[in-house]
Amino acid sequence: MTLNDLASLGSFVSGVAVLVSLVFLYFQLRQVTQQIQQAERNQQAGIRQGRTNRLVDIVLAGADPSLANAAHKAMAGDDSLTETELYQFRSYARAQFYHAEDSFYQHQNGLLTEEAFDTFIASWRGLMAMPGFRVQWRRNRASFQGDFRSYMDKLLATTSPIAGGNDLEAWKAETRAEKAAAQTAQK
């Protein structure tokens, strides 16, 4: 075997080694990509869980009898609202606004899906239709900046206000209708 043959063989072996290295690198990159995608999914799940926990806490706080009464009166614009009830509602509304701000910026930064954001907006349209939330946003808007404040202002402007009605009577009427439908279906 000549020196030239050995050089050719060495060149061939190094070429095969480079090819094997490239194949190995390809599989490593695929694995890293999969790990990154899984980390992103885990991050999304953590963000969703955090939002859910925060919202559940707000909803449960609103179910406390004294706050529920204050919120009901304030959202409806009831003239019998007391100073204490107004303070309770302001605190409750402020928690809602902070939650909304965080959700808005999470969506803007690509951390909240369109579907979740659409659900968020639908619920806020309902809140912004209530006289008390409309007033409270106007009173609190200076505490918020930038795109969020502009978005909420637009949401307020494009949401028609509703008069505070008797939700209990509406609920009772709807449940009576459901019971009647169930009785008709059983016959």
Phi and psi restraints in degrees (value plus and minus 20) as a CYANA .aco file:
   2 THR   PHI    -108.1   -68.1
   2 THR   PSI     148.3   188.3
   3 LEU   PHI     -83.1   -43.1
   3 LEU   PSI     -55.7   -15.7
   4 ASN   PHI     -84.1   -44.1
   4 ASN   PSI     -61.4   -21.4
   5 ASP   PHI     -85.0   -45.0
   5 ASP   PSI     -60.9   -20.9
   6 LEU   PHI     -84.4   -44.4
   6 LEU   PSI     -59.1   -19.1
   7 ALA   PHI     -84.4   -44.4
   7 ALA   PSI     -61.0   -21.0
   8 SER   PHI     -85.3   -45.3
   8 SER   PSI     -63.0   -23.0
   9 LEU   PHI     -83.7   -43.7
   9 LEU   PSI     -62.0   -22.0
  10 GLY   PHI     -82.8   -42.8
  10 GLY   PSI     -60.3   -20.3
  11 SER   PHI     -84.9   -44.9
  11 SER   PSI     -61.1   -21.1
  12 PHE   PHI     -84.3   -44.3
  12 PHE   PSI     -66.6   -26.6
  13 VAL   PHI     -82.1   -42.1
  13 VAL   PSI     -62.0   -22.0
  14 SER   PHI     -87.3   -47.3
  14 SER   PSI     -54.7   -14.7
  15 GLY   PHI     -83.5   -43.5
  15 GLY   PSI     -62.9   -22.9
  16 VAL   PHI     -84.4   -44.4
  16 VAL   PSI     -61.0   -21.0
  17 ALA   PHI     -82.5   -42.5
  17 ALA   PSI     -61.1   -21.1
  18 VAL   PHI     -83.9   -43.9
  18 VAL   PSI     -62.3   -22.3
  19 LEU   PHI     -82.1   -42.1
  19 LEU   PSI     -65.6   -25.6
  20 VAL   PHI     -81.8   -41.8
  20 VAL   PSI     -61.0   -21.0
  21 SER   PHI     -82.5   -42.5
  21 SER   PSI     -61.2   -21.2
  22 LEU   PHI     -85.0   -45.0
  22 LEU   PSI     -61.7   -21.7
  23 VAL   PHI     -82.6   -42.6
  23 VAL   PSI     -65.6   -25.6
  24 PHE   PHI     -80.2   -40.2
  24 PHE   PSI     -63.8   -23.8
  25 LEU   PHI     -81.6   -41.6
  25 LEU   PSI     -60.7   -20.7
  26 TYR   PHI     -77.8   -37.8
  26 TYR   PSI     -68.1   -28.1
  27 PHE   PHI     -86.6   -46.6
  27 PHE   PSI     -55.8   -15.8
  28 GLN   PHI     -85.2   -45.2
  28 GLN   PSI     -63.1   -23.1
  29 LEU   PHI     -83.8   -43.8
  29 LEU   PSI     -59.8   -19.8
  30 ARG   PHI     -80.9   -40.9
  30 ARG   PSI     -63.7   -23.7
  31 GLN   PHI     -85.6   -45.6
  31 GLN   PSI     -62.5   -22.5
  32 VAL   PHI     -83.6   -43.6
  32 VAL   PSI     -61.5   -21.5
  33 THR   PHI     -80.3   -40.3
  33 THR   PSI     -64.4   -24.4
  34 GLN   PHI     -83.6   -43.6
  34 GLN   PSI     -59.0   -19.0
  35 GLN   PHI     -85.8   -45.8
  35 GLN   PSI     -59.7   -19.7
  36 ILE   PHI     -84.8   -44.8
  36 ILE   PSI     -64.1   -24.1
  37 GLN   PHI     -81.7   -41.7
  37 GLN   PSI     -60.8   -20.8
  38 GLN   PHI     -85.6   -45.6
  38 GLN   PSI     -59.9   -19.9
  39 ALA   PHI     -83.0   -43.0
  39 ALA   PSI     -59.6   -19.6
  40 GLU   PHI     -84.4   -44.4
  40 GLU   PSI     -62.4   -22.4
  41 ARG   PHI     -82.7   -42.7
  41 ARG   PSI     -61.3   -21.3
  42 ASN   PHI     -83.8   -43.8
  42 ASN   PSI     -60.3   -20.3
  43 GLN   PHI     -84.0   -44.0
  43 GLN   PSI     -64.2   -24.2
  44 GLN   PHI     -79.7   -39.7
  44 GLN   PSI     -63.3   -23.3
  45 ALA   PHI     -83.1   -43.1
  45 ALA   PSI     -61.3   -21.3
  46 GLY   PHI     -83.4   -43.4
  46 GLY   PSI     -61.1   -21.1
  47 ILE   PHI     -84.9   -44.9
  47 ILE   PSI     -65.9   -25.9
  48 ARG   PHI     -81.2   -41.2
  48 ARG   PSI     -62.7   -22.7
  49 GLN   PHI     -83.7   -43.7
  49 GLN   PSI     -61.9   -21.9
  50 GLY   PHI     -81.7   -41.7
  50 GLY   PSI     -63.9   -23.9
  51 ARG   PHI     -82.3   -42.3
  51 ARG   PSI     -64.8   -24.8
  52 THR   PHI     -82.5   -42.5
  52 THR   PSI     -66.2   -26.2
  53 ASN   PHI     -79.9   -39.9
  53 ASN   PSI     -64.4   -24.4
  54 ARG   PHI     -83.2   -43.2
  54 ARG   PSI     -64.1   -24.1
  55 LEU   PHI     -88.1   -48.1
  55 LEU   PSI     -59.9   -19.9
  56 VAL   PHI     -81.3   -41.3
  56 VAL   PSI     -61.5   -21.5
  57 ASP   PHI     -80.4   -40.4
  57 ASP   PSI     -62.1   -22.1
  58 ILE   PHI     -85.3   -45.3
  58 ILE   PSI     -64.9   -24.9
  59 VAL   PHI     -84.0   -44.0
  59 VAL   PSI     -64.7   -24.7
  60 LEU   PHI     -84.9   -44.9
  60 LEU   PSI     -57.8   -17.8
  61 ALA   PHI     -82.2   -42.2
  61 ALA   PSI     -58.2   -18.2
  62 GLY   PHI     -88.6   -48.6
  62 GLY   PSI     -36.6     3.4
  63 ALA   PHI    -105.1   -65.1
  63 ALA   PSI     -31.6     8.4
  64 ASP   PHI     -78.4   -38.4
  64 ASP   PSI     111.9   151.9
  65 PRO   PHI     -71.5   -31.5
  65 PRO   PSI     -65.0   -25.0
  66 SER   PHI     -89.5   -49.5
  66 SER   PSI     -59.7   -19.7
  67 LEU   PHI     -90.7   -50.7
  67 LEU   PSI     -58.3   -18.3
  68 ALA   PHI     -79.8   -39.8
  68 ALA   PSI     -63.3   -23.3
  69 ASN   PHI     -85.4   -45.4
  69 ASN   PSI     -65.2   -25.2
  70 ALA   PHI     -83.3   -43.3
  70 ALA   PSI     -65.1   -25.1
  71 ALA   PHI     -84.2   -44.2
  71 ALA   PSI     -62.2   -22.2
  72 HIS   PHI     -80.4   -40.4
  72 HIS   PSI     -67.2   -27.2
  73 LYS   PHI     -85.4   -45.4
  73 LYS   PSI     -63.5   -23.5
  74 ALA   PHI     -87.9   -47.9
  74 ALA   PSI     -64.4   -24.4
  75 MET   PHI     -82.7   -42.7
  75 MET   PSI     -54.4   -14.4
  76 ALA   PHI    -101.7   -61.7
  76 ALA   PSI     -31.3     8.7
  77 GLY   PHI      55.2    95.2
  77 GLY   PSI      12.2    52.2
  78 ASP   PHI     -85.8   -45.8
  78 ASP   PSI     107.7   147.7
  79 ASP   PHI     -88.1   -48.1
  79 ASP   PSI     -36.4     3.6
  80 SER   PHI    -105.0   -65.0
  80 SER   PSI     -13.6    26.4
  81 LEU   PHI     -80.1   -40.1
  81 LEU   PSI     111.1   151.1
  82 THR   PHI    -111.9   -71.9
  82 THR   PSI     149.7   189.7
  83 GLU   PHI     -79.6   -39.6
  83 GLU   PSI     -63.3   -23.3
  84 THR   PHI     -83.4   -43.4
  84 THR   PSI     -64.1   -24.1
  85 GLU   PHI     -84.4   -44.4
  85 GLU   PSI     -58.2   -18.2
  86 LEU   PHI     -83.2   -43.2
  86 LEU   PSI     -63.3   -23.3
  87 TYR   PHI     -81.6   -41.6
  87 TYR   PSI     -63.3   -23.3
  88 GLN   PHI     -79.9   -39.9
  88 GLN   PSI     -65.9   -25.9
  89 PHE   PHI     -86.1   -46.1
  89 PHE   PSI     -61.7   -21.7
  90 ARG   PHI     -78.8   -38.8
  90 ARG   PSI     -62.3   -22.3
  91 SER   PHI     -85.3   -45.3
  91 SER   PSI     -62.8   -22.8
  92 TYR   PHI     -82.9   -42.9
  92 TYR   PSI     -66.7   -26.7
  93 ALA   PHI     -83.9   -43.9
  93 ALA   PSI     -59.2   -19.2
  94 ARG   PHI     -83.2   -43.2
  94 ARG   PSI     -60.6   -20.6
  95 ALA   PHI     -80.9   -40.9
  95 ALA   PSI     -60.5   -20.5
  96 GLN   PHI     -83.8   -43.8
  96 GLN   PSI     -61.6   -21.6
  97 PHE   PHI     -85.0   -45.0
  97 PHE   PSI     -61.2   -21.2
  98 TYR   PHI     -83.8   -43.8
  98 TYR   PSI     -60.6   -20.6
  99 HIS   PHI     -81.6   -41.6
  99 HIS   PSI     -63.8   -23.8
 100 ALA   PHI     -83.1   -43.1
 100 ALA   PSI     -62.4   -22.4
 101 GLU   PHI     -81.4   -41.4
 101 GLU   PSI     -65.7   -25.7
 102 ASP   PHI     -82.5   -42.5
 102 ASP   PSI     -64.6   -24.6
 103 SER   PHI     -82.5   -42.5
 103 SER   PSI     -61.2   -21.2
 104 PHE   PHI     -80.0   -40.0
 104 PHE   PSI     -69.5   -29.5
 105 TYR   PHI     -91.5   -51.5
 105 TYR   PSI     -50.7   -10.7
 106 GLN   PHI     -82.0   -42.0
 106 GLN   PSI     -62.9   -22.9
 107 HIS   PHI     -84.9   -44.9
 107 HIS   PSI     -64.4   -24.4
 108 GLN   PHI     -81.3   -41.3
 108 GLN   PSI     -51.7   -11.7
 109 ASN   PHI    -112.1   -72.1
 109 ASN   PSI     -10.3    29.7
 110 GLY   PHI      57.8    97.8
 110 GLY   PSI      -3.7    36.3
 111 LEU   PHI    -119.4   -79.4
 111 LEU   PSI     -24.0    16.0
 112 LEU   PHI    -148.8  -108.8
 112 LEU   PSI     107.7   147.7
 113 THR   PHI     -87.4   -47.4
 113 THR   PSI     141.3   181.3
 114 GLU   PHI     -80.0   -40.0
 114 GLU   PSI     -61.7   -21.7
 115 GLU   PHI     -81.1   -41.1
 115 GLU   PSI     -65.9   -25.9
 116 ALA   PHI     -85.6   -45.6
 116 ALA   PSI     -58.1   -18.1
 117 PHE   PHI     -87.8   -47.8
 117 PHE   PSI     -58.8   -18.8
 118 ASP   PHI     -81.8   -41.8
 118 ASP   PSI     -60.3   -20.3
 119 THR   PHI     -84.0   -44.0
 119 THR   PSI     -63.2   -23.2
 120 PHE   PHI     -78.0   -38.0
 120 PHE   PSI     -67.1   -27.1
 121 ILE   PHI     -85.4   -45.4
 121 ILE   PSI     -60.6   -20.6
 122 ALA   PHI     -80.4   -40.4
 122 ALA   PSI     -62.3   -22.3
 123 SER   PHI     -89.4   -49.4
 123 SER   PSI     -54.9   -14.9
 124 TRP   PHI     -92.3   -52.3
 124 TRP   PSI     -48.8    -8.8
 125 ARG   PHI     -82.1   -42.1
 125 ARG   PSI     -61.0   -21.0
 126 GLY   PHI     -82.6   -42.6
 126 GLY   PSI     -63.5   -23.5
 127 LEU   PHI     -86.9   -46.9
 127 LEU   PSI     -61.8   -21.8
 128 MET   PHI     -92.2   -52.2
 128 MET   PSI     -28.7    11.3
 129 ALA   PHI    -101.1   -61.1
 129 ALA   PSI     -39.5     0.5
 130 MET   PHI     -98.7   -58.7
 130 MET   PSI     111.6   151.6
 131 PRO   PHI     -73.4   -33.4
 131 PRO   PSI     -63.3   -23.3
 132 GLY   PHI     -83.6   -43.6
 132 GLY   PSI     -60.9   -20.9
 133 PHE   PHI     -90.0   -50.0
 133 PHE   PSI     -54.9   -14.9
 134 ARG   PHI     -81.5   -41.5
 134 ARG   PSI     -67.6   -27.6
 135 VAL   PHI     -84.8   -44.8
 135 VAL   PSI     -63.7   -23.7
 136 GLN   PHI     -85.5   -45.5
 136 GLN   PSI     -55.9   -15.9
 137 TRP   PHI     -82.9   -42.9
 137 TRP   PSI     -65.7   -25.7
 138 ARG   PHI     -80.2   -40.2
 138 ARG   PSI     -55.4   -15.4
 139 ARG   PHI     -94.2   -54.2
 139 ARG   PSI     -47.1    -7.1
 140 ASN   PHI    -122.7   -82.7
 140 ASN   PSI     -31.2     8.8
 141 ARG   PHI     -78.3   -38.3
 141 ARG   PSI     -50.8   -10.8
 142 ALA   PHI     -85.7   -45.7
 142 ALA   PSI     -39.1     0.9
 143 SER   PHI     -98.6   -58.6
 143 SER   PSI     -30.2     9.8
 144 PHE   PHI    -137.3   -97.3
 144 PHE   PSI     131.7   171.7
 145 GLN   PHI    -142.5  -102.5
 145 GLN   PSI     149.2   189.2
 146 GLY   PHI      39.2    79.2
 146 GLY   PSI    -161.5  -121.5
 147 ASP   PHI     -80.8   -40.8
 147 ASP   PSI     -56.5   -16.5
 148 PHE   PHI     -83.3   -43.3
 148 PHE   PSI     -68.5   -28.5
 149 ARG   PHI     -81.0   -41.0
 149 ARG   PSI     -63.2   -23.2
 150 SER   PHI     -81.9   -41.9
 150 SER   PSI     -62.4   -22.4
 151 TYR   PHI     -84.4   -44.4
 151 TYR   PSI     -64.6   -24.6
 152 MET   PHI     -87.9   -47.9
 152 MET   PSI     -56.3   -16.3
 153 ASP   PHI     -81.4   -41.4
 153 ASP   PSI     -62.9   -22.9
 154 LYS   PHI     -85.8   -45.8
 154 LYS   PSI     -61.2   -21.2
 155 LEU   PHI     -81.0   -41.0
 155 LEU   PSI     -62.6   -22.6
 156 LEU   PHI     -82.9   -42.9
 156 LEU   PSI     -64.4   -24.4
 157 ALA   PHI     -86.5   -46.5
 157 ALA   PSI     -50.3   -10.3
 158 THR   PHI    -117.8   -77.8
 158 THR   PSI     -16.8    23.2
 159 THR   PHI    -128.2   -88.2
 159 THR   PSI     103.6   143.6
 160 SER   PHI     -95.4   -55.4
 160 SER   PSI     114.8   154.8
 161 PRO   PHI     -92.1   -52.1
 161 PRO   PSI     131.0   171.0
 162 ILE   PHI    -140.6  -100.6
 162 ILE   PSI     130.4   170.4
 163 ALA   PHI     -95.3   -55.3
 163 ALA   PSI     120.2   160.2
 164 GLY   PHI     -84.5   -44.5
 164 GLY   PSI      99.7   139.7
 165 GLY   PHI    -125.3   -85.3
 165 GLY   PSI    -195.7  -155.7
 166 ASN   PHI    -112.8   -72.8
 166 ASN   PSI      76.1   116.1
 167 ASP   PHI     -85.5   -45.5
 167 ASP   PSI     -54.1   -14.1
 168 LEU   PHI     -83.4   -43.4
 168 LEU   PSI     -65.1   -25.1
 169 GLU   PHI     -85.2   -45.2
 169 GLU   PSI     -59.6   -19.6
 170 ALA   PHI     -83.5   -43.5
 170 ALA   PSI     -62.3   -22.3
 171 TRP   PHI     -82.7   -42.7
 171 TRP   PSI     -64.5   -24.5
 172 LYS   PHI     -82.0   -42.0
 172 LYS   PSI     -62.3   -22.3
 173 ALA   PHI     -83.2   -43.2
 173 ALA   PSI     -62.0   -22.0
 174 GLU   PHI     -86.7   -46.7
 174 GLU   PSI     -58.9   -18.9
 175 THR   PHI     -90.4   -50.4
 175 THR   PSI     -54.9   -14.9
 176 ARG   PHI     -81.7   -41.7
 176 ARG   PSI     -61.2   -21.2
 177 ALA   PHI     -84.4   -44.4
 177 ALA   PSI     -60.1   -20.1
 178 GLU   PHI     -85.0   -45.0
 178 GLU   PSI     -61.5   -21.5
 179 LYS   PHI     -83.3   -43.3
 179 LYS   PSI     -62.4   -22.4
 180 ALA   PHI     -83.3   -43.3
 180 ALA   PSI     -60.6   -20.6
 181 ALA   PHI     -85.0   -45.0
 181 ALA   PSI     -57.9   -17.9
 182 ALA   PHI     -86.6   -46.6
 182 ALA   PSI     -60.4   -20.4
 183 GLN   PHI     -86.3   -46.3
 183 GLN   PSI     -59.4   -19.4
 184 THR   PHI     -85.0   -45.0
 184 THR   PSI     -59.3   -19.3
 185 ALA   PHI     -88.7   -48.7
 185 ALA   PSI     -49.1    -9.1
 186 GLN   PHI     -96.9   -56.9
 186 GLN   PSI     -38.5     1.5
